[in-house]
Amino acid sequence: MRVSNGMIFDAGVASINRQTSSLLHLQQQVASGRRILTPSDDPVAAARALEVTQASDVTAHFKQSQNFASSAMGLEEVQLSSAGEILARVRELVVQGGNSSLSATDRKSIAIELRARFDEMLGIANVTDGTGNHIFAGFMGTTKPFGGTIESILAGGEIDYGGDDGRRKLQVSPTRFIEISDSGNDVFNRIRNGNGYFATGYAAGNTGTGIVDSGNITDPAKWNAQPAKNFSINFSIDMVAVPPVTYYDIVDTGSGNSMLTGLAPVLPPTAATGQRVYQSGQPIILKSQGLEPAFDFGGSVLITGAPADNDSFSIAPSSSQSVFATLANLIGALEMHGGTPAANAKLGSEIGFALANLDHSIDNILRVRAQVGSRMNEIESLGNLNEDLGLQYQQTLAELQDLDYAKAISDLTRKQTDLQAAQQSFVKISQLSLFDYL
């Protein structure tokens, strides 16, 4: 084989270039701390690193979503806490307003503060987040959810709700969508009145001093098993007896018949007409106790005071009542009732109704707060999981991409030696010419 000077020079330069390129690649690895600078360095590891990087980016995105969800629910929780504090203060005022020694002026003073609390509660119900969306409007975040006045409720209306029943959701993990808001209907409107099973009331024309409580259910199954649950407790007085005896009858509202006899009520009452003798403070058991047709509503009602002849108290299944209606009815009672014994008795009943309904409102606020707290705890758990995943991804990427400095520096030193050897050998070989010896 004929070896020319050109071949010697070309081979020498190519060898030096290869060594230089390899040395520069090692130097870039050492400078960057990465073993893989291009996919060709390790195609399998490069593909795997890309998958891990994408998974890490998705986890980081969900972390941002979790932070947003936590912030939104934290804001809601603060508003619910404020609502609970307002209701607690209202309950104190209700107890204070029930003091029989207060004058009408005193009660109106309490009503003034209650009006302020009503407006404060309405403000909470219409609160917005930092982006201008109403928290308690459901999916209709740009719509003001609640509108109305105390006077509109007292006139037989209700606070209008302009939102919907939606609960906005946010994806906070590959498989979990979590609610970040609650409907205003669920928080402020859908609250059972009375004792949760039935609500009591008094007839507007009552002239006695009878005060009815919210009733009590001891056996919910028996109450739920009854098909007809609208009835009244009617009072009548036997004026012939000495002293006069007050009787009560339980009358089905639909048929108008006595539930104690199955027949139309017989007046005037006597011991033989099937009605029961009334005793103030003695619970009226809503069940058959003798020869009357069998019925059992699993509960009782307590009436105190002295009902007048033809006074009546109603019992009807519980329905939904907003916290605003509860406040407005209480304000109306404090502003309008009182003065005569009959009016004071009606006010006493209203105070009892308000206490029971406020307790349901407070329980409902606590229920929603518990749900929000549960979701916040879940977000925190998902955040901890994301942190663990992020750490695992970083460890995997380090195993795939990070440089072994001890090996790299050793290779760098070796490559430097190889390059120097190539350069020096090229100098020697390039001098192998007969002209150097002439």
C-alpha positions as CSV (number, residue, x, y, z in Angstrom):
1,M,0.0,0.0,0.0
2,R,1.4,3.4,-1.0
3,V,1.3,5.9,1.8
4,S,1.4,9.5,0.7
5,N,2.1,12.6,2.7
6,G,-1.5,13.7,2.0
7,M,-2.8,10.6,3.6
8,I,-0.6,11.0,6.6
9,F,-1.8,14.6,7.1
10,D,-5.5,13.7,6.6
11,A,-5.4,10.8,9.0
12,G,-3.6,12.9,11.6
13,V,-6.0,15.8,11.4
14,A,-9.0,13.4,11.5
15,S,-7.7,11.7,14.6
16,I,-7.0,15.0,16.3
17,N,-10.5,16.3,15.4
18,R,-12.1,13.1,16.9
19,Q,-10.1,13.4,20.1
20,T,-10.9,17.2,20.3
21,S,-14.6,16.5,19.7
22,S,-14.7,13.8,22.4
23,L,-12.9,16.1,24.8
24,L,-15.3,19.0,24.2
25,H,-18.3,16.7,24.7
26,L,-16.9,15.6,28.0
27,Q,-16.1,19.2,29.0
28,Q,-19.8,20.2,28.2
29,Q,-21.0,17.3,30.3
30,V,-18.9,18.4,33.3
31,A,-20.0,22.0,32.8
32,S,-23.7,21.2,32.7
33,G,-23.7,18.3,35.1
34,R,-25.7,16.3,32.6
35,R,-24.8,12.9,31.1
36,I,-27.2,13.3,28.3
37,L,-26.7,16.4,26.2
38,T,-28.4,15.1,23.1
39,P,-30.7,12.1,22.5
40,S,-28.0,10.3,20.7
41,D,-26.0,10.1,23.9
42,D,-28.5,7.5,25.3
43,P,-31.7,7.2,23.2
44,V,-33.4,4.9,25.7
45,A,-32.6,7.1,28.7
46,A,-33.5,10.3,26.8
47,A,-36.9,8.9,25.9
48,R,-37.5,7.9,29.4
49,A,-36.4,11.3,30.7
50,L,-38.8,13.0,28.4
51,E,-41.7,10.9,29.8
52,V,-40.7,11.6,33.4
53,T,-40.3,15.4,32.6
54,Q,-43.8,15.5,31.1
55,A,-45.2,13.7,34.1
56,S,-43.4,16.1,36.4
57,D,-44.9,19.1,34.5
58,V,-48.4,17.6,34.8
59,T,-47.9,17.2,38.6
60,A,-46.7,20.9,38.8
61,H,-49.9,21.9,36.9
62,F,-52.1,20.1,39.3
63,K,-50.2,21.7,42.2
64,Q,-51.2,25.1,40.8
65,S,-54.8,23.9,40.6
66,Q,-54.6,22.6,44.1
67,N,-53.4,26.0,45.3
68,F,-56.2,27.8,43.5
69,A,-58.8,25.4,44.9
70,S,-57.4,25.7,48.4
71,S,-57.5,29.5,48.1
72,A,-61.1,29.5,46.9
73,M,-62.3,27.1,49.6
74,G,-60.4,29.1,52.2
75,L,-62.2,32.2,51.2
76,E,-65.6,30.4,51.4
77,E,-64.7,29.0,54.8
78,V,-64.0,32.5,56.1
79,Q,-67.3,33.7,54.9
80,L,-69.1,30.8,56.4
81,S,-67.3,31.4,59.7
82,S,-68.5,35.0,59.7
83,A,-72.1,33.8,58.9
84,G,-71.9,31.5,61.9
85,E,-70.8,34.3,64.2
86,I,-73.6,36.5,63.0
87,L,-76.2,33.7,63.7
88,A,-74.7,33.2,67.2
89,R,-75.1,36.9,67.9
90,V,-78.6,36.8,66.6
91,R,-79.4,33.9,68.9
92,E,-78.2,35.9,71.9
93,L,-80.5,38.7,70.8
94,V,-83.4,36.3,70.4
95,V,-83.0,35.1,74.0
96,Q,-82.7,38.7,75.2
97,G,-85.8,39.6,73.2
98,G,-87.8,36.9,74.9
99,N,-87.3,38.5,78.3
100,S,-90.9,39.4,79.5
101,S,-89.6,42.4,81.4
102,L,-88.6,44.2,78.2
103,S,-90.7,47.1,76.9
104,A,-91.8,47.6,73.4
105,T,-89.0,50.2,73.0
106,D,-86.4,47.7,74.2
107,R,-87.6,45.1,71.7
108,K,-87.5,47.6,68.8
109,S,-83.9,48.5,69.8
110,I,-83.1,44.8,69.5
111,A,-84.8,44.7,66.2
112,I,-82.6,47.6,64.9
113,E,-79.5,45.5,65.6
114,L,-81.2,42.5,64.0
115,R,-81.8,44.6,60.8
116,A,-78.1,45.3,60.7
117,R,-77.3,41.7,61.1
118,F,-79.7,40.9,58.3
119,D,-77.9,43.2,56.0
120,E,-74.6,41.8,57.0
121,M,-75.8,38.3,56.3
122,L,-77.1,39.4,52.9
123,G,-73.7,40.9,52.2
124,I,-72.0,37.6,53.0
125,A,-74.4,35.7,50.7
126,N,-73.5,38.1,47.9
127,V,-69.7,38.2,48.5
128,T,-67.3,37.9,45.5
129,D,-63.9,36.3,45.1
130,G,-60.9,38.1,43.8
131,T,-61.9,37.6,40.2
132,G,-65.4,39.2,40.6
133,N,-67.3,35.9,40.7
134,H,-69.9,35.5,43.4
135,I,-69.0,32.6,45.7
136,F,-72.5,31.4,46.4
137,A,-74.1,31.8,43.0
138,G,-73.4,28.3,41.7
139,F,-72.3,28.2,38.1
140,M,-73.7,31.7,37.5
141,G,-70.7,33.4,39.1
142,T,-71.3,36.8,37.4
143,T,-74.9,37.0,38.7
144,K,-75.6,38.6,42.1
145,P,-77.3,35.7,43.8
146,F,-79.5,37.2,46.5
147,G,-81.8,40.2,46.4
148,G,-84.7,41.5,48.5
149,T,-85.6,43.3,51.7
150,I,-87.0,42.5,55.1
151,E,-90.3,44.2,54.1
152,S,-90.7,42.0,51.1
153,I,-90.4,38.9,53.3
154,L,-92.9,40.2,55.9
155,A,-95.3,40.9,53.0
156,G,-95.3,37.2,52.2
157,G,-92.4,37.1,49.8
158,E,-88.9,35.7,50.1
159,I,-85.4,36.8,49.2
160,D,-84.9,36.1,45.5
161,Y,-82.1,33.7,44.5
162,G,-80.7,34.4,41.1
163,G,-78.0,31.7,41.1
164,D,-78.4,28.0,40.4
165,D,-77.6,24.8,42.3
166,G,-74.2,24.2,40.6
167,R,-71.0,23.6,42.5
168,R,-68.0,24.7,40.5
169,K,-65.3,22.0,40.2
170,L,-61.6,22.0,39.5
171,Q,-59.4,19.1,38.5
172,V,-56.7,18.7,41.1
173,S,-55.4,15.3,40.2
174,P,-55.5,13.0,37.2
175,T,-58.7,11.3,38.6
176,R,-60.1,13.9,41.0
177,F,-62.4,16.8,40.4
178,I,-63.2,18.7,43.6
179,E,-65.9,21.2,44.4
180,I,-64.5,24.7,45.1
181,S,-67.9,26.4,45.8
182,D,-71.3,25.8,47.2
183,S,-74.7,26.8,46.0
184,G,-76.4,29.6,47.9
185,N,-79.5,27.5,48.0
186,D,-77.7,24.8,50.0
187,V,-76.1,27.3,52.4
188,F,-78.8,29.9,53.0
189,N,-82.2,28.7,51.6
190,R,-82.7,24.9,52.1
191,I,-83.0,24.9,55.8
192,R,-85.7,22.8,57.5
193,N,-88.0,24.9,59.8
194,G,-89.6,23.8,63.0
195,N,-88.0,20.7,64.6
196,G,-87.0,19.3,61.2
197,Y,-90.0,17.0,61.0
198,F,-92.9,19.4,61.5
199,A,-93.5,23.1,62.2
200,T,-96.0,24.5,64.7
201,G,-97.9,27.7,64.4
202,Y,-100.7,29.7,66.0
203,A,-103.9,31.1,64.5
204,A,-103.8,34.8,63.9
205,G,-107.1,35.2,65.8
206,N,-106.0,33.5,69.0
207,T,-107.0,35.6,72.0
208,G,-105.6,33.5,74.9
209,T,-102.1,33.4,76.4
210,G,-101.2,29.9,75.0
211,I,-97.6,29.6,73.8
212,V,-96.6,26.6,71.6
213,D,-93.1,25.3,71.2
214,S,-91.6,23.7,68.1
215,G,-92.6,20.2,69.1
216,N,-90.6,17.1,69.5
217,I,-90.2,13.8,67.6
218,T,-89.2,10.8,69.6
219,D,-89.8,8.2,66.8
220,P,-89.1,9.5,63.3
221,A,-90.2,6.2,61.7
222,K,-93.7,6.6,63.1
223,W,-93.9,10.2,61.8
224,N,-92.7,9.2,58.4
225,A,-95.2,6.4,58.2
226,Q,-98.2,8.7,58.6
227,P,-99.8,9.6,55.2
228,A,-101.6,12.8,56.4
229,K,-99.5,15.2,58.6
230,N,-101.5,18.4,58.6
231,F,-103.6,18.9,61.7
232,S,-104.4,21.4,64.4
233,I,-104.9,21.4,68.1
234,N,-108.1,23.2,68.8
235,F,-109.1,24.5,72.3
236,S,-112.6,24.9,73.7
237,I,-113.8,25.6,77.2
238,D,-116.7,24.0,79.1
239,M,-118.1,27.0,80.8
240,V,-120.8,24.9,82.6
241,A,-118.3,23.1,84.7
242,V,-117.2,24.7,88.0
243,P,-114.5,25.8,87.6
244,P,-114.5,25.9,83.8
245,V,-112.5,23.1,82.1
246,T,-110.3,23.6,79.0
247,Y,-110.4,20.8,76.5
248,Y,-108.3,20.3,73.3
249,D,-109.1,18.3,70.2
250,I,-106.7,17.1,67.5
251,V,-108.4,17.8,64.2
252,D,-107.3,16.6,60.8
253,T,-107.0,19.7,58.5
254,G,-108.0,17.9,55.4
255,S,-111.2,16.2,56.6
256,G,-112.0,18.5,59.5
257,N,-112.8,15.5,61.6
258,S,-111.4,14.9,65.1
259,M,-108.6,12.4,65.2
260,L,-109.7,11.4,68.6
261,T,-113.1,10.3,67.6
262,G,-113.0,10.0,63.8
263,L,-116.1,12.3,63.8
264,A,-116.8,16.0,63.5
265,P,-115.8,17.8,66.6
266,V,-118.6,18.0,69.2
267,L,-119.2,21.4,70.9
268,P,-119.5,22.4,73.6
269,P,-117.0,19.9,75.0
270,T,-117.6,17.7,77.9
271,A,-115.9,14.7,79.4
272,A,-118.0,12.5,77.2
273,T,-117.2,14.1,73.9
274,G,-113.8,12.4,73.4
275,Q,-111.7,15.5,73.8
276,R,-108.9,15.7,76.2
277,V,-108.5,17.9,79.2
278,Y,-105.7,20.5,78.8
279,Q,-103.1,21.1,81.4
280,S,-100.5,23.9,80.9
281,G,-97.0,22.6,80.5
282,Q,-98.1,19.0,80.0
283,P,-96.9,17.7,76.7
284,I,-99.7,16.9,74.2
285,I,-98.9,13.4,72.9
286,L,-99.7,13.0,69.2
287,K,-101.0,9.5,69.5
288,S,-104.2,7.7,70.4
289,Q,-104.5,6.9,74.1
290,G,-107.9,5.3,74.5
291,L,-110.8,4.1,72.4
292,E,-110.3,6.7,69.7
293,P,-109.1,5.6,66.2
294,A,-105.5,4.4,66.4
295,F,-102.8,6.9,65.3
296,D,-99.3,7.6,66.4
297,F,-97.1,10.4,65.0
298,G,-94.2,9.6,67.3
299,G,-94.0,13.0,68.9
300,S,-95.5,15.6,71.1
301,V,-96.2,19.3,71.4
302,L,-95.8,21.5,74.5
303,I,-98.3,24.3,75.0
304,T,-98.1,26.6,78.0
305,G,-100.3,29.3,79.2
306,A,-104.1,29.6,79.0
307,P,-105.5,29.2,75.5
308,A,-108.9,30.9,75.1
309,D,-112.0,29.3,73.7
310,N,-111.6,28.6,69.9
311,D,-107.9,29.2,70.0
312,S,-106.0,26.9,67.6
313,F,-102.4,25.8,67.0
314,S,-101.3,24.2,63.7
315,I,-98.9,21.3,62.9
316,A,-97.6,20.8,59.4
317,P,-94.7,19.0,57.9
318,S,-91.4,20.9,57.9
319,S,-90.5,22.8,54.8
320,S,-87.5,24.8,53.6
321,Q,-87.1,28.2,55.0
322,S,-84.2,30.6,54.3
323,V,-82.1,32.1,57.1
324,F,-83.3,35.5,55.8
325,A,-86.9,34.6,56.3
326,T,-86.1,33.4,59.9
327,L,-84.4,36.8,60.6
328,A,-87.1,38.8,58.9
329,N,-90.0,37.0,60.8
330,L,-88.2,37.6,64.1
331,I,-87.7,41.3,63.3
332,G,-91.3,41.6,62.4
333,A,-92.4,39.9,65.6
334,L,-90.2,42.2,67.8
335,E,-91.4,45.3,66.0
336,M,-95.1,44.5,65.9
337,H,-96.0,42.1,68.7
338,G,-96.3,42.8,72.3
339,G,-98.5,44.9,74.6
340,T,-101.6,42.8,75.3
341,P,-101.4,39.3,77.0
342,A,-102.4,37.6,73.7
343,A,-99.8,39.6,71.7
344,N,-97.1,38.7,74.3
345,A,-98.1,35.0,73.9
346,K,-97.7,35.2,70.1
347,L,-94.4,36.9,70.6
348,G,-93.3,34.1,73.0
349,S,-94.2,31.5,70.3
350,E,-92.3,33.5,67.7
351,I,-89.3,33.6,69.9
352,G,-89.4,29.8,70.3
353,F,-89.8,29.4,66.5
354,A,-86.9,31.7,65.9
355,L,-84.6,29.8,68.3
356,A,-85.4,26.4,66.7
357,N,-85.0,27.8,63.1
358,L,-81.7,29.6,64.1
359,D,-80.4,26.3,65.5
360,H,-81.2,24.6,62.2
361,S,-79.5,27.5,60.3
362,I,-76.4,27.3,62.5
363,D,-76.3,23.5,62.0
364,N,-76.6,23.9,58.3
365,I,-73.7,26.4,58.2
366,L,-71.6,24.0,60.3
367,R,-72.5,21.2,57.9
368,V,-71.3,23.2,54.9
369,R,-68.2,24.3,56.7
370,A,-67.5,20.6,57.6
371,Q,-67.8,19.7,53.9
372,V,-65.4,22.6,52.9
373,G,-63.0,21.5,55.6
374,S,-63.1,17.9,54.4
375,R,-62.3,19.0,50.8
376,M,-59.5,21.3,52.1
377,N,-58.0,18.3,54.0
378,E,-58.2,16.3,50.8
379,I,-56.4,19.1,48.9
380,E,-53.7,19.0,51.5
381,S,-53.3,15.3,51.2
382,L,-53.1,15.6,47.4
383,G,-50.5,18.3,47.8
384,N,-48.4,16.1,50.0
385,L,-48.7,13.3,47.5
386,N,-47.6,15.7,44.7
387,E,-44.6,16.7,46.7
388,D,-43.6,13.0,47.1
389,L,-44.2,12.4,43.4
390,G,-42.2,15.5,42.4
391,L,-39.3,14.2,44.6
392,Q,-39.6,10.8,43.0
393,Y,-39.5,12.3,39.5
394,Q,-36.4,14.4,40.4
395,Q,-34.7,11.3,41.6
396,T,-35.6,9.4,38.5
397,L,-34.4,12.2,36.3
398,A,-31.2,12.4,38.3
399,E,-30.6,8.7,37.7
400,L,-31.2,9.1,34.0
401,Q,-29.5,12.4,33.3
402,D,-27.1,13.4,36.0
403,L,-23.4,13.0,35.4
404,D,-21.1,10.7,37.4
405,Y,-18.4,13.4,38.1
406,A,-15.8,10.9,39.2
407,K,-16.0,8.9,36.0
408,A,-16.4,12.1,33.8
409,I,-13.3,13.8,35.3
410,S,-11.4,10.5,34.9
411,D,-12.5,10.3,31.2
412,L,-11.7,14.0,30.7
413,T,-8.1,13.5,32.0
414,R,-7.8,10.4,29.8
415,K,-9.1,12.2,26.7
416,Q,-6.7,15.1,27.3
417,T,-3.8,12.6,27.4
418,D,-5.2,11.0,24.2
419,L,-5.3,14.3,22.5
420,Q,-1.8,15.3,23.5
421,A,-0.6,11.9,22.3
422,A,-2.3,12.3,19.0
423,Q,-0.9,15.8,18.5
424,Q,2.7,14.8,19.4
425,S,2.5,11.6,17.3
426,F,1.3,13.6,14.3
427,V,4.3,15.9,14.7
428,K,6.6,12.9,14.6
429,I,4.9,11.2,11.7
430,S,4.7,14.4,9.7
431,Q,8.5,14.7,9.8
432,L,9.1,11.3,8.2
433,S,10.5,12.7,4.9
434,L,13.8,12.0,3.1
435,F,14.1,15.8,2.6
436,D,14.7,16.1,6.3
437,Y,17.9,14.1,5.9
438,L,19.4,15.8,2.9
